[in-house]
Amino acid sequence: MIFLKSYYVYRDVSLNADVDALNEILFGKNERINFQNLNDDRGAKNAYKFFFDIDLKENLNSNREVSFEKWDQLAKLIQERHNIIHAGSGSTMTPDEIRDVIFSLDYLKEFLVNKIGSYYSNQ
């Protein structure tokens, strides 16, 4: 019921009334899901855990320890991207390290498609 009330408020003033209403209910009026910081309270890790009970950090590789390492590399890559765009700094990661992170994202994507897709196909 709270979602519907919030949706009603946003429906005429927002292009994404459903998203805005959901964000307000979950995180408060001025908070949003933020995937630019993976480990933030409103970041990707917590959002996937909350909505799908999926731990992203554990699913970047079939080996859990390697997956944790990939998670740290992904966080580093995102931070470096931010620094390049906003501060004009360069990357400390090699092209091979960046490629490795991208491959781990491919692994995660496949996992998510199988996990979430199988959930919705059974409904």
C-alpha positions as CSV (number, residue, x, y, z in Angstrom):
1,M,0.0,0.0,0.0
2,I,2.9,2.4,0.8
3,F,4.3,1.8,-2.7
4,L,1.0,2.7,-4.3
5,K,0.7,5.9,-2.3
6,S,4.3,6.9,-3.2
7,Y,3.7,5.9,-6.9
8,Y,0.6,8.1,-7.0
9,V,2.7,11.1,-5.8
10,Y,5.3,10.5,-8.5
11,R,3.1,9.5,-11.4
12,D,2.5,13.0,-12.9
13,V,6.0,14.5,-12.1
14,S,8.4,11.7,-13.0
15,L,9.3,9.8,-16.1
16,N,10.1,6.8,-13.9
17,A,7.4,7.0,-11.2
18,D,7.7,3.3,-10.3
19,V,11.5,3.5,-9.8
20,D,11.3,6.8,-7.9
21,A,8.5,5.4,-5.6
22,L,10.5,2.2,-5.0
23,N,13.7,4.2,-4.2
24,E,11.9,6.4,-1.7
25,I,10.3,3.4,0.1
26,L,13.6,1.5,0.3
27,F,16.1,4.3,0.9
28,G,14.2,7.4,1.9
29,K,13.3,10.6,0.0
30,N,16.8,11.6,-1.1
31,E,18.5,8.3,-1.6
32,R,18.9,6.1,-4.7
33,I,20.4,2.8,-5.6
34,N,23.9,3.6,-6.6
35,F,25.8,1.1,-8.7
36,Q,28.9,3.3,-9.0
37,N,30.0,2.2,-5.6
38,L,29.7,-1.6,-5.4
39,N,30.0,-1.8,-1.6
40,D,27.9,1.2,-0.6
41,D,24.8,0.6,1.5
42,R,22.8,1.5,-1.6
43,G,25.3,-0.2,-4.0
44,A,25.0,-3.2,-6.4
45,K,26.0,-5.7,-3.8
46,N,23.3,-4.8,-1.3
47,A,20.7,-4.3,-4.0
48,Y,21.1,-7.7,-5.5
49,K,21.2,-9.3,-2.0
50,F,18.0,-7.4,-1.0
51,F,16.0,-8.1,-4.2
52,F,17.3,-11.5,-5.3
53,D,19.2,-12.9,-2.3
54,I,22.3,-13.1,-4.6
55,D,25.8,-12.2,-3.4
56,L,27.5,-10.7,-6.4
57,K,30.9,-10.8,-4.7
58,E,30.7,-14.6,-4.7
59,N,29.7,-15.0,-8.3
60,L,32.4,-13.5,-10.5
61,N,34.2,-16.9,-10.7
62,S,33.4,-20.5,-9.9
63,N,36.1,-20.4,-7.2
64,R,34.9,-18.3,-4.3
65,E,38.4,-17.0,-3.3
66,V,39.1,-16.0,-6.9
67,S,35.7,-14.4,-7.1
68,F,36.5,-12.2,-4.1
69,E,39.8,-11.1,-5.8
70,K,37.8,-10.3,-8.9
71,W,35.4,-8.2,-6.8
72,D,38.3,-6.2,-5.5
73,Q,39.6,-5.7,-9.0
74,L,36.2,-4.6,-10.2
75,A,35.9,-2.1,-7.4
76,K,39.4,-0.8,-8.3
77,L,38.5,-0.5,-12.0
78,I,35.3,1.5,-11.2
79,Q,37.3,3.8,-8.9
80,E,40.0,4.3,-11.5
81,R,37.3,5.1,-14.1
82,H,35.9,7.7,-11.8
83,N,39.4,9.2,-11.3
84,I,40.1,9.3,-15.0
85,I,36.8,11.0,-15.8
86,H,36.7,13.5,-12.9
87,A,40.4,14.1,-12.1
88,G,42.1,13.3,-15.4
89,S,44.3,10.7,-13.8
90,G,45.6,7.6,-15.5
91,S,45.0,3.9,-14.9
92,T,47.3,1.8,-12.8
93,M,45.7,-1.4,-14.2
94,T,47.3,-3.2,-17.2
95,P,45.1,-4.0,-20.2
96,D,45.3,-7.7,-19.2
97,E,44.0,-6.9,-15.7
98,I,41.1,-4.9,-17.2
99,R,40.4,-7.7,-19.6
100,D,40.4,-10.1,-16.7
101,V,37.8,-8.0,-14.9
102,I,35.6,-7.9,-18.0
103,F,35.8,-11.7,-18.3
104,S,34.7,-12.0,-14.7
105,L,31.7,-9.7,-15.5
106,D,30.8,-12.1,-18.4
107,Y,30.9,-14.9,-15.9
108,L,28.6,-12.9,-13.5
109,K,26.2,-12.0,-16.3
110,E,25.8,-15.7,-17.2
111,F,25.2,-16.6,-13.6
112,L,22.6,-13.8,-13.2
113,V,20.8,-14.8,-16.4
114,N,20.6,-18.4,-15.3
115,K,19.7,-17.6,-11.7
116,I,17.2,-14.8,-12.2
117,G,15.9,-16.1,-15.5
118,S,15.2,-19.6,-14.0
119,Y,13.4,-17.9,-11.1
120,Y,11.0,-16.0,-13.5
121,S,10.5,-18.9,-15.9
122,N,9.2,-21.0,-12.9
123,Q,6.6,-18.4,-11.9
